[in-house]
Amino acid sequence: MDRERSINIAVIGAGNIATRHLENLAFLGGNRIVAICDLDENLARAKAATYGAQAYTDWEKVFEEVKDLGAILICTPPVLRKPVIQAAIQHNVPFLCEKPPAQSLREAREIVALLQNTRLIHSVGFNQRYAPSVDRCMELLEGRQINLVDAAVITSPGLTRNLGADWFYLKEKGGSLFDNTIHTLDVIRYIAGDIDAVHAFGSNLTIPISDSFTIEDSMSINLQFSSGAIGCILLSWACAQRRDDLTFFGRDIRLSLSTIPPRIEGMVGAPDEKPKSITEQFPQGPAMGRSGEIHPNRRPQDPPDPPHFEEIEVFLNAIRNPSLSSAIRSDFADAARTTALLHAIEASIASGSVEKVPLIEGTP
């Protein structure tokens, strides 16, 4: 592998998630950030000045004008995914696309079809798959049957409106499912396997529907897995008292998993055995804040935003040596299946019925 080859990187979208990637890229070194693009010209110029890049407000000009472009990071709102990915495919530029990978199920299917006959290196930003606690959880569950999954993602953005962009609160542009809960559902899929059907309910008892808030403030989602396992996830953006947990159950095991910070705890033991307690914390520096500030307790040896560091390092290594592309844990075809799961949840809330998770043609 040509570990020394510098890659020219462009970043499309210069908001919070882009800041995390930019700080990690600066920490990683060995590459050049050559272009930063955002509709907000002042923001693009400020970021470009910080990282020694050229500022753009038109992403199409990035592809037209940047010489020897080696990779792009797509950090736009969900409404702008497909055109940028299409351009990356046309120009044969490897890309890392933030989640969700597409605005709609139709777009996801179209992008899967576009990528199907290419060998273009790409990744989707389901960064929590790379958490060391996920690896350890899968080691402990190997050879065991998961029969039940329980999760909760309870937080307060609907009350505080502190996410920095109005589109987070609009169903047609994202919403809670496509912001933080998508990570939990993706990790569930990664560990426990695909989900065939869902039955979901939503409510707005705390935050009524309005022009500026068109999502449910809370949801309850039942899951039926291809394996025969079942599960339930509770979601709310309307509770000041945070809860974020994920637990897998089997005949002789209970494992609770956290990805940020990475840790697992649980019990292992058959009914006729004395159970063994498991508690493992994994060394990792603190994550950056929601508004993009570096944590004050960060040590110099820690990446600025550890939860997003390994995915970018793996992606760039795969560009330098395509034989390492198998280390990418979420390609577009797989990410599209997580997207299909979320659209099934939305369909179930609307219909009040069990909904099958739509198939994505061209995926396993």
C-alpha positions as CSV (number, residue, x, y, z in Angstrom):
1,M,0.0,0.0,0.0
2,D,1.3,3.5,-0.9
3,R,0.9,4.9,2.6
4,E,2.6,8.1,1.7
5,R,0.4,9.1,-1.2
6,S,-1.3,12.3,-0.5
7,I,-5.0,12.5,-1.4
8,N,-6.7,15.7,-2.6
9,I,-10.0,15.9,-0.7
10,A,-13.0,18.2,-1.2
11,V,-15.7,18.6,1.4
12,I,-19.3,19.4,0.1
13,G,-21.2,21.0,3.0
14,A,-19.4,22.9,5.7
15,G,-21.6,22.5,8.8
16,N,-21.2,20.6,12.0
17,I,-20.5,17.2,10.6
18,A,-18.0,18.6,8.1
19,T,-16.1,20.3,11.0
20,R,-15.7,16.9,12.6
21,H,-14.3,15.4,9.5
22,L,-12.0,18.4,8.8
23,E,-10.6,18.3,12.3
24,N,-9.9,14.6,12.0
25,L,-8.3,15.0,8.6
26,A,-6.0,17.7,9.9
27,F,-5.1,15.4,12.8
28,L,-4.5,12.4,10.5
29,G,-2.3,14.3,8.1
30,G,-0.9,13.0,4.9
31,N,-3.6,14.5,2.7
32,R,-4.6,17.9,1.2
33,I,-8.0,19.5,1.9
34,V,-8.2,21.3,-1.5
35,A,-11.9,22.5,-1.6
36,I,-14.7,23.3,0.8
37,C,-18.1,24.1,-0.6
38,D,-21.2,25.5,1.1
39,L,-24.2,27.6,0.0
40,D,-23.2,30.0,2.8
41,E,-20.3,31.8,1.2
42,N,-19.0,33.2,4.5
43,L,-19.0,29.8,6.1
44,A,-17.2,28.3,3.1
45,R,-14.6,31.0,3.1
46,A,-14.0,30.8,6.9
47,K,-13.6,27.0,6.8
48,A,-11.4,27.2,3.7
49,A,-9.1,29.7,5.3
50,T,-8.8,27.5,8.4
51,Y,-7.7,24.4,6.4
52,G,-5.9,26.0,3.5
53,A,-8.5,25.1,0.9
54,Q,-10.3,26.9,-1.9
55,A,-13.8,28.1,-1.1
56,Y,-16.8,27.3,-3.3
57,T,-20.5,27.9,-3.2
58,D,-21.3,25.7,-6.3
59,W,-20.5,22.0,-5.8
60,E,-20.5,21.3,-9.5
61,K,-17.6,23.7,-10.0
62,V,-15.6,21.6,-7.5
63,F,-15.7,18.7,-9.9
64,E,-15.0,20.9,-12.9
65,E,-12.1,23.0,-11.5
66,V,-10.3,20.9,-8.9
67,K,-7.3,19.1,-10.4
68,D,-6.4,15.5,-9.3
69,L,-9.4,15.3,-7.0
70,G,-8.9,12.1,-5.1
71,A,-11.9,12.0,-2.7
72,I,-15.0,13.9,-1.7
73,L,-16.9,14.0,1.6
74,I,-20.6,14.6,1.1
75,C,-21.8,16.5,4.3
76,T,-24.9,18.2,2.8
77,P,-28.4,18.0,4.2
78,P,-30.2,14.9,3.0
79,V,-32.1,16.7,0.2
80,L,-28.8,16.9,-1.7
81,R,-27.3,13.5,-2.1
82,K,-28.1,11.9,-5.4
83,P,-26.7,14.7,-7.7
84,V,-23.4,14.9,-5.9
85,I,-23.0,11.1,-5.9
86,Q,-23.9,11.0,-9.6
87,A,-21.2,13.5,-10.3
88,A,-18.7,11.5,-8.2
89,I,-19.5,8.4,-10.2
90,Q,-19.2,10.2,-13.5
91,H,-15.8,11.7,-12.5
92,N,-14.7,8.4,-10.9
93,V,-14.0,10.2,-7.6
94,P,-14.3,8.0,-4.4
95,F,-16.8,9.4,-1.9
96,L,-17.8,9.2,1.7
97,C,-21.5,10.2,2.1
98,E,-23.0,11.1,5.4
99,K,-26.1,9.4,6.6
100,P,-28.9,9.2,5.6
101,P,-27.5,8.1,2.2
102,A,-30.5,9.3,0.3
103,Q,-33.5,11.5,0.8
104,S,-36.0,8.9,-0.4
105,L,-36.3,5.2,-1.0
106,R,-36.5,5.8,-4.8
107,E,-33.2,7.8,-4.7
108,A,-31.5,5.1,-2.7
109,R,-32.5,2.5,-5.2
110,E,-31.4,4.7,-8.1
111,I,-28.0,5.2,-6.5
112,V,-27.5,1.5,-5.8
113,A,-28.2,0.9,-9.5
114,L,-25.7,3.5,-10.5
115,L,-23.0,2.0,-8.3
116,Q,-23.8,-1.6,-9.2
117,N,-21.4,-2.0,-12.2
118,T,-18.6,0.2,-10.8
119,R,-15.7,-0.5,-8.5
120,L,-15.7,3.0,-7.1
121,I,-14.5,3.2,-3.5
122,H,-17.2,4.7,-1.4
123,S,-18.5,4.6,2.2
124,V,-21.6,5.8,4.1
125,G,-21.2,7.5,7.4
126,F,-22.6,4.9,9.8
127,N,-19.5,5.5,11.9
128,Q,-20.9,3.7,15.0
129,R,-20.2,0.4,13.3
130,Y,-16.5,1.0,13.9
131,A,-16.9,1.4,17.7
132,P,-14.6,-1.0,19.6
133,S,-17.6,-1.9,21.8
134,V,-19.5,-3.1,18.7
135,D,-16.5,-5.4,17.8
136,R,-16.5,-6.8,21.3
137,C,-20.2,-7.2,21.4
138,M,-20.1,-9.3,18.2
139,E,-17.3,-11.4,19.6
140,L,-19.3,-12.2,22.7
141,L,-22.4,-13.0,20.7
142,E,-20.6,-15.2,18.1
143,G,-22.3,-18.6,18.0
144,R,-25.2,-17.4,20.1
145,Q,-28.7,-16.8,19.0
146,I,-30.1,-13.3,19.6
147,N,-33.8,-13.6,20.4
148,L,-34.7,-10.1,21.7
149,V,-33.4,-6.6,21.2
150,D,-34.4,-3.6,23.3
151,A,-33.4,0.0,22.7
152,A,-34.3,3.6,23.6
153,V,-33.1,6.9,22.2
154,I,-34.7,9.6,24.4
155,T,-33.4,13.1,24.2
156,S,-34.6,16.7,24.0
157,P,-33.9,18.5,20.6
158,G,-37.6,19.0,20.1
159,L,-37.8,21.0,23.3
160,T,-34.5,22.9,22.9
161,R,-34.4,23.4,19.1
162,N,-30.6,23.3,19.5
163,L,-29.6,21.4,16.3
164,G,-28.7,24.5,14.3
165,A,-30.8,23.8,11.2
166,D,-34.6,23.9,10.8
167,W,-34.7,20.9,8.5
168,F,-34.0,18.5,11.4
169,Y,-37.6,19.1,12.6
170,L,-39.3,18.6,9.2
171,K,-40.3,15.1,8.2
172,E,-39.8,15.7,4.5
173,K,-36.2,16.8,5.1
174,G,-35.0,14.4,7.9
175,G,-36.4,14.4,11.4
176,S,-35.4,12.4,14.4
177,L,-35.5,9.0,12.7
178,F,-33.0,10.1,10.1
179,D,-30.7,12.0,12.6
180,N,-29.7,10.0,15.7
181,T,-32.1,6.9,15.7
182,I,-30.8,5.9,12.3
183,H,-27.5,5.0,14.0
184,T,-29.1,2.8,16.6
185,L,-31.2,1.0,14.0
186,D,-28.1,0.6,11.8
187,V,-26.0,-0.9,14.7
188,I,-29.0,-3.2,15.4
189,R,-29.0,-4.4,11.8
190,Y,-25.2,-4.8,11.8
191,I,-25.2,-7.0,14.9
192,A,-28.5,-8.8,14.8
193,G,-29.2,-9.0,11.1
194,D,-31.8,-7.6,8.7
195,I,-35.3,-6.7,9.8
196,D,-38.3,-8.0,7.7
197,A,-41.2,-6.1,9.2
198,V,-42.1,-3.2,11.6
199,H,-45.1,-1.9,13.5
200,A,-44.7,1.6,14.7
201,F,-46.7,4.3,16.5
202,G,-46.0,8.0,16.8
203,S,-47.4,10.8,19.0
204,N,-47.2,14.5,19.5
205,L,-48.5,14.8,23.0
206,T,-45.7,17.2,24.0
207,I,-44.9,19.1,20.8
208,P,-47.9,19.6,18.5
209,I,-47.5,19.5,14.8
210,S,-46.8,22.9,13.3
211,D,-45.3,24.4,10.2
212,S,-41.9,24.3,11.9
213,F,-42.3,20.9,13.5
214,T,-43.8,18.2,11.3
215,I,-42.3,15.1,12.9
216,E,-43.6,13.0,15.7
217,D,-42.1,13.9,19.0
218,S,-42.1,10.3,20.2
219,M,-42.3,6.8,18.7
220,S,-42.6,3.2,19.7
221,I,-41.3,0.7,17.1
222,N,-41.7,-3.1,17.1
223,L,-39.2,-5.0,15.0
224,Q,-39.3,-8.5,13.4
225,F,-36.0,-9.8,12.3
226,S,-35.2,-12.2,9.4
227,S,-33.7,-14.6,12.0
228,G,-37.0,-14.8,13.9
229,A,-35.9,-12.5,16.7
230,I,-38.0,-9.6,17.8
231,G,-37.3,-6.2,19.3
232,C,-38.6,-2.8,20.4
233,I,-37.1,0.7,20.2
234,L,-38.5,3.8,22.0
235,L,-37.7,7.2,20.5
236,S,-38.4,10.7,21.7
237,W,-37.1,14.2,21.1
238,A,-39.4,15.6,23.8
239,C,-37.9,14.5,27.1
240,A,-35.3,16.6,29.0
241,Q,-34.1,13.4,30.9
242,R,-31.8,11.6,28.4
243,R,-31.8,7.8,27.9
244,D,-29.7,6.1,25.3
245,D,-29.3,2.3,25.5
246,L,-29.2,-0.8,23.4
247,T,-29.4,-4.4,24.8
248,F,-29.3,-7.8,23.1
249,F,-30.7,-10.9,24.8
250,G,-30.1,-14.5,24.2
251,R,-30.7,-17.8,26.0
252,D,-27.6,-17.3,28.2
253,I,-26.6,-13.7,27.6
254,R,-27.6,-10.1,28.1
255,L,-25.4,-7.5,26.6
256,S,-25.9,-3.7,26.8
257,L,-23.9,-1.7,24.3
258,S,-22.9,1.9,24.1
259,T,-20.9,3.3,21.2
260,I,-20.3,6.9,22.4
261,P,-18.5,6.4,24.8
262,P,-17.7,2.8,23.9
263,R,-18.5,0.3,26.6
264,I,-20.5,-2.9,27.2
265,E,-21.9,-4.5,30.3
266,G,-24.0,-7.6,30.9
267,M,-24.3,-11.1,32.2
268,V,-23.4,-14.5,30.6
269,G,-24.5,-17.9,31.9
270,A,-26.9,-20.7,31.3
271,P,-29.9,-21.1,33.6
272,D,-28.1,-23.8,35.6
273,E,-24.8,-21.9,35.8
274,K,-23.6,-19.1,38.0
275,P,-23.8,-16.0,35.8
276,K,-20.6,-14.1,34.9
277,S,-20.7,-10.3,34.9
278,I,-19.2,-8.4,32.0
279,T,-18.2,-4.8,32.2
280,E,-15.7,-3.4,29.7
281,Q,-14.9,0.2,29.0
282,F,-12.8,1.0,25.9
283,P,-10.2,3.8,25.9
284,Q,-11.3,6.6,23.6
285,G,-11.1,10.3,23.8
286,P,-14.2,12.5,24.2
287,A,-16.3,13.4,21.1
288,M,-16.7,16.9,19.8
289,G,-19.8,18.9,20.9
290,R,-22.9,19.1,18.8
291,S,-21.9,22.6,17.6
292,G,-18.5,21.4,16.5
293,E,-16.4,22.5,19.5
294,I,-13.5,20.2,20.5
295,H,-14.0,18.8,24.0
296,P,-11.9,20.6,26.7
297,N,-10.7,17.3,28.1
298,R,-9.3,16.0,24.9
299,R,-5.7,14.7,25.2
300,P,-3.2,15.6,22.5
301,Q,-2.9,12.0,21.3
302,D,-6.7,11.7,20.8
303,P,-8.3,12.4,17.4
304,P,-10.5,15.6,17.7
305,D,-13.6,13.5,17.2
306,P,-12.9,9.8,17.8
307,P,-16.3,8.4,16.8
308,H,-15.7,9.7,13.2
309,F,-12.0,9.0,13.0
310,E,-11.7,5.3,12.1
311,E,-14.3,5.5,9.3
312,I,-12.4,8.3,7.5
313,E,-9.0,6.5,8.0
314,V,-10.4,3.2,6.6
315,F,-12.0,5.1,3.7
316,L,-8.7,6.8,2.7
317,N,-6.7,3.6,3.2
318,A,-9.0,1.9,0.7
319,I,-8.5,4.6,-1.8
320,R,-4.7,4.1,-1.5
321,N,-5.1,0.3,-1.7
322,P,-8.4,-1.0,-3.1
323,S,-7.7,-4.4,-1.6
324,L,-8.5,-2.9,1.8
325,S,-12.0,-1.8,0.7
326,S,-13.5,-4.8,2.6
327,A,-12.6,-2.9,5.8
328,I,-15.3,-0.3,4.9
329,R,-18.2,-1.4,7.1
330,S,-21.0,0.4,5.3
331,D,-21.2,0.6,1.5
332,F,-24.1,2.2,-0.2
333,A,-26.0,-1.0,-0.9
334,D,-26.0,-2.0,2.8
335,A,-26.8,1.6,3.9
336,A,-29.8,1.6,1.5
337,R,-31.3,-1.3,3.5
338,T,-31.1,0.8,6.7
339,T,-32.8,3.6,4.8
340,A,-35.5,1.2,3.6
341,L,-36.1,0.2,7.3
342,L,-36.7,3.8,8.3
343,H,-39.1,4.3,5.4
344,A,-41.0,1.2,6.5
345,I,-41.3,2.7,10.0
346,E,-42.7,6.0,8.6
347,A,-45.2,4.0,6.5
348,S,-46.3,2.0,9.5
349,I,-46.9,5.2,11.6
350,A,-49.0,6.5,8.7
351,S,-51.0,3.3,8.1
352,G,-51.2,2.0,11.7
353,S,-50.4,-1.5,10.4
354,V,-47.4,-3.8,10.2
355,E,-45.3,-2.9,7.2
356,K,-42.8,-5.0,5.4
357,V,-39.3,-3.5,4.9
358,P,-39.0,-2.8,1.2
359,L,-36.4,-4.8,-0.8
360,I,-33.5,-2.9,-2.4
361,E,-32.8,-4.5,-5.8
362,G,-29.1,-5.3,-6.3
363,T,-28.4,-5.9,-2.6
364,P,-27.8,-9.3,-0.9
